[in-house]
Amino acid sequence: MAATSKPTVGFVQTLNRRPLVKYLFWFGIAVALVLLGWIFNGLKGGFFEFPLENWVNIGVDWLIIKLAVVFDSIKLITQIVLNNLERFLLWLPWWVVLIAIILIAWRLASVRVAIFSGAAMYFIGTLGLWELCMSTLALIATAVLISIVLGIPIGILSARSDRVDNVVRPVLDAMQTMPAFVYLIPALMFFGIGKVPGVIATVIFAVPPAVRLTNLGIRQVPGDLVEAAHTFGSTGFQLLLKVQIPLALPSIMAGVNQTIMLSLSMVVLAAMIAAGGLGREVIMALGQVDIGRGFVAGTAIVLVAMILDRITQSLGKKRKMSTL
């Protein structure tokens, strides 16, 4: 009888199957990091000082030099989209934009939301903030578009692969717990001052909900429906396109809604690096201690947020009803 050879077990499988080995491995990594900090910086204040700050600065400087072409390309594409969208919104007569918003709200939400949206946008115009509002909408639309293009595919990959999910999840945790001000630093270093770094910082801050809720929605698709699709010979792409995504649309739309809200919350912070829009009014009012000016700009931001929130929430509810 031929002797059967034992299958070789990879290093990663060994860590997963033997918890003690896994814990010892990570403990060894931690000890190595402490020793590295001691070697480089020595003992300070009773602690082994780890030179993370220096390493981050070195890494950023290296990225700026080596990936300058990549960052310039991203900046150019983002600038083209943002500038053209802003010019288009400012070129349109105010009443055309107003009617378009009313029709979109009526079609996607309800008559009540359409009336509120029209009244709110007209009120913003009476405050003398129409052009700044259009600039803000262009910035938000660009950031949300990039967030959706990046977030939904990553969410799909995370839902279909536990390994991808295990890698993506801690990254999203870090992105959501990091103070929003921190995102302005790399955006400034890689893209300079202006609207583009404001868009990039907004994308970093707003993309996690799109990833998480897309992942959640696809994972919550009933298993019997997935099995039925496999039984009828559906390929992986057909299963995703015709079963999982349609059933996950309410969750995906909730992610889009949260992405829009987080993008709006970054409007003021983005204005600190010359992103413009309504956030600039808030920053200028803060610098001049002009309470009235700040209140008016803040009210306009809140109204825009309410309009977008009502429309996207209603769209998500309609999608949910259609899948029941």
C-alpha positions in Angstrom: 0.0 0.0 0.0 1.5 3.3 -1.1 2.3 5.7 1.7 0.3 8.8 1.7 2.3 12.0 2.1 1.1 14.6 4.6 0.0 17.8 3.0 2.2 20.7 3.9 0.6 23.4 6.0 1.5 27.0 5.3 2.7 29.4 7.9 -0.6 31.4 7.9 -2.7 28.2 8.3 -0.4 27.1 11.2 -1.0 30.5 12.9 -4.8 30.1 12.5 -5.0 26.5 13.7 -2.7 26.9 16.7 -3.7 29.8 18.9 -0.6 29.5 21.1 1.7 29.8 18.1 -0.3 32.8 16.9 -0.1 34.6 20.2 3.7 33.9 20.5 4.2 35.2 17.0 2.5 38.5 17.7 4.3 38.7 21.1 7.6 38.3 19.3 6.6 41.1 16.9 5.8 43.4 19.8 9.1 42.6 21.5 11.0 43.2 18.3 9.4 46.6 17.9 10.3 47.6 21.5 13.9 46.5 20.9 14.0 48.5 17.7 12.8 51.6 19.5 15.4 51.0 22.2 18.2 50.6 19.6 17.2 53.8 17.7 16.2 56.1 20.5 17.1 54.5 23.8 15.2 54.8 27.1 13.3 58.0 27.7 11.1 58.7 30.7 11.1 55.1 31.8 9.7 54.0 28.4 11.4 52.6 25.3 10.8 55.3 22.8 9.6 54.0 19.4 10.5 56.4 16.6 7.2 56.1 14.7 7.0 59.8 14.0 10.4 59.8 12.3 9.5 56.7 10.3 6.2 58.2 9.1 8.0 61.4 8.0 10.6 59.4 6.1 7.9 57.3 4.5 5.9 60.4 3.4 8.9 62.1 2.0 9.7 59.0 0.0 6.2 58.8 -1.3 6.2 62.4 -2.4 9.4 61.9 -4.4 8.7 58.4 -5.9 5.0 58.7 -6.5 4.8 62.3 -7.6 3.5 61.3 -11.1 0.7 59.3 -9.4 -0.3 62.2 -7.1 -0.2 64.7 -9.9 -2.4 62.5 -12.1 -5.0 62.1 -9.3 -4.9 65.8 -8.7 -5.4 66.6 -12.4 -8.3 64.2 -12.8 -10.1 65.3 -9.6 -9.5 69.0 -10.6 -11.0 68.5 -14.0 -14.1 66.8 -12.6 -14.6 69.3 -9.8 -14.0 72.4 -11.9 -16.3 71.3 -14.8 -19.1 70.4 -12.4 -18.7 73.6 -10.5 -18.7 75.7 -13.7 -21.8 73.8 -14.9 -23.8 74.4 -11.8 -22.8 78.1 -11.7 -23.6 78.5 -15.4 -27.1 77.2 -15.0 -29.7 79.8 -14.1 -30.8 79.5 -10.5 -34.4 78.6 -11.3 -33.2 75.7 -13.5 -31.3 74.2 -10.7 -34.2 74.8 -8.3 -36.7 73.1 -10.6 -34.2 70.2 -11.2 -33.9 69.7 -7.4 -37.6 69.8 -6.9 -38.2 67.2 -9.7 -35.4 64.9 -8.4 -36.8 65.1 -4.9 -40.4 64.4 -6.2 -39.3 61.5 -8.4 -37.0 59.8 -5.8 -38.7 60.7 -2.6 -42.2 62.4 -2.3 -44.1 65.5 -2.9 -43.5 66.7 0.7 -39.7 66.3 0.3 -39.9 68.1 -3.1 -41.7 71.1 -1.5 -39.2 71.2 1.4 -36.2 70.9 -1.0 -37.5 73.7 -3.2 -38.3 76.0 -0.3 -34.9 75.3 1.4 -32.9 76.0 -1.8 -34.8 79.2 -2.5 -34.2 80.3 1.1 -30.5 79.7 0.6 -30.6 82.0 -2.4 -32.3 84.7 -0.4 -29.4 84.6 2.0 -27.1 85.5 -0.8 -25.2 82.1 -0.6 -26.4 80.6 -3.9 -23.0 80.6 -5.6 -21.2 79.3 -2.5 -23.9 76.6 -2.2 -23.2 75.5 -5.8 -19.5 75.3 -5.1 -20.2 73.2 -2.0 -22.5 70.9 -3.9 -19.8 70.4 -6.6 -17.2 69.5 -3.9 -19.6 67.1 -2.2 -20.7 65.5 -5.4 -17.1 64.9 -6.5 -16.1 63.5 -3.1 -19.2 61.2 -2.9 -18.7 60.0 -6.5 -15.1 59.0 -5.7 -16.1 57.5 -2.4 -18.8 55.3 -4.1 -16.5 54.2 -6.9 -13.9 53.1 -4.3 -16.2 52.1 -1.4 -18.7 49.8 -3.1 -16.2 47.6 -4.9 -14.1 47.2 -1.8 -17.2 46.4 0.2 -18.1 43.7 -2.4 -14.6 42.2 -2.2 -14.8 42.2 1.6 -18.2 40.5 1.6 -16.9 37.7 -0.8 -13.6 37.1 0.9 -13.0 36.9 4.7 -9.3 37.5 4.1 -10.0 40.8 2.4 -12.4 41.7 5.2 -9.8 40.9 7.9 -7.4 43.3 6.2 -9.9 46.1 5.4 -11.7 46.1 8.7 -8.8 47.5 10.9 -8.0 50.0 8.2 -11.6 51.3 8.3 -11.5 51.3 12.1 -8.5 53.5 12.0 -10.0 55.8 9.4 -13.2 56.3 11.4 -11.4 56.9 14.8 -8.7 59.2 13.5 -9.5 62.9 14.1 -10.7 64.5 10.9 -8.1 67.2 11.2 -5.4 64.6 10.7 -6.6 63.9 7.2 -5.8 67.4 6.1 -2.0 66.9 6.7 -1.3 64.2 4.1 -3.8 65.8 1.7 -1.8 69.1 2.0 1.6 67.3 1.6 0.6 65.2 -1.4 -1.7 67.6 -3.2 -0.9 71.1 -2.0 -3.5 73.8 -1.0 -6.8 74.1 -2.8 -10.0 72.3 -3.5 -8.4 69.0 -4.6 -6.9 68.2 -1.2 -10.2 69.2 0.4 -11.9 66.5 -1.8 -9.3 63.9 -1.0 -9.5 64.5 2.8 -13.3 64.3 2.5 -13.1 61.0 0.6 -10.8 59.5 3.2 -13.2 60.6 6.0 -16.4 59.6 4.1 -15.6 56.3 2.4 -15.8 53.8 5.4 -19.6 53.7 5.6 -19.9 52.8 1.9 -17.5 49.9 2.4 -19.0 48.7 5.7 -22.7 48.8 4.7 -22.0 47.3 1.3 -20.2 44.5 3.0 -23.0 44.1 5.6 -25.8 44.1 3.0 -24.2 41.4 0.8 -23.4 39.2 3.8 -27.0 39.5 5.0 -28.4 38.1 1.8 -30.3 34.9 2.8 -28.2 31.8 2.3 -31.1 29.8 0.7 -31.3 32.3 -2.1 -27.6 32.1 -2.8 -27.9 28.3 -2.8 -30.9 28.4 -5.1 -28.9 30.7 -7.5 -26.0 28.2 -7.5 -28.5 25.3 -8.1 -29.8 27.0 -11.3 -26.2 27.4 -12.6 -25.5 31.0 -11.8 -21.9 32.1 -12.1 -20.3 34.1 -9.4 -20.7 37.3 -11.4 -24.4 36.5 -12.1 -25.0 35.8 -8.5 -23.5 39.1 -7.5 -25.2 41.1 -10.1 -28.7 39.6 -10.1 -29.2 38.4 -6.5 -26.8 39.8 -4.0 -26.6 43.5 -5.1 -30.4 43.9 -5.6 -31.1 42.5 -2.2 -28.3 44.5 -0.6 -29.4 47.8 -2.2 -31.2 49.2 0.9 -28.0 48.7 3.0 -25.8 50.1 0.1 -28.1 53.2 -0.1 -27.8 53.6 3.6 -24.0 53.6 3.1 -24.4 56.2 0.4 -26.5 58.3 2.7 -23.9 58.2 5.5 -21.2 59.0 3.0 -23.0 62.1 1.9 -23.6 63.2 5.5 -19.9 62.7 6.4 -18.9 64.6 3.3 -21.0 67.6 4.4 -19.5 67.4 7.9 -16.1 67.9 6.3 -17.1 71.1 4.4 -15.9 73.4 7.2 -12.6 71.5 7.8 -11.9 71.4 4.0 -12.3 75.2 3.9 -9.3 75.5 6.2 -7.1 74.4 3.2 -8.8 76.8 0.8 -11.5 74.4 -0.4 -14.0 77.3 -0.6 -17.8 77.0 -0.5 -20.0 77.5 2.4 -17.3 76.3 4.8 -15.2 79.3 3.9 -18.0 81.6 5.2 -17.9 79.7 8.5 -14.1 80.0 8.8 -14.2 83.7 8.0 -17.0 84.3 10.5 -15.0 82.4 13.1 -11.9 84.6 12.4 -13.9 87.8 12.6 -16.1 86.6 15.5 -19.1 87.4 13.3 -21.9 85.3 14.9 -24.6 86.3 12.4 -22.5 85.4 9.3 -21.5 82.1 10.9 -25.1 81.3 11.8 -26.3 82.0 8.2 -23.6 79.9 6.6 -24.2 77.1 9.1 -28.0 77.2 8.4 -27.3 76.8 4.7 -25.1 73.8 5.3 -27.8 72.2 7.5 -30.5 72.8 4.9 -28.3 71.2 2.2 -27.7 68.2 4.5 -31.4 67.8 5.2 -32.3 67.9 1.5 -29.7 65.2 0.6 -30.6 63.1 3.6 -34.3 63.1 2.9 -33.8 62.2 -0.8 -31.3 59.4 -0.2 -33.3 58.0 2.8 -36.5 57.9 0.8 -34.6 56.2 -2.1 -33.3 53.6 0.3 -36.7 52.9 1.7 -38.2 52.5 -1.8 -35.5 50.0 -2.7 -36.2 48.1 0.5 -39.9 47.9 -0.2 -39.3 46.7 -3.8 -37.1 43.8 -2.5 -39.7 42.6 0.0 
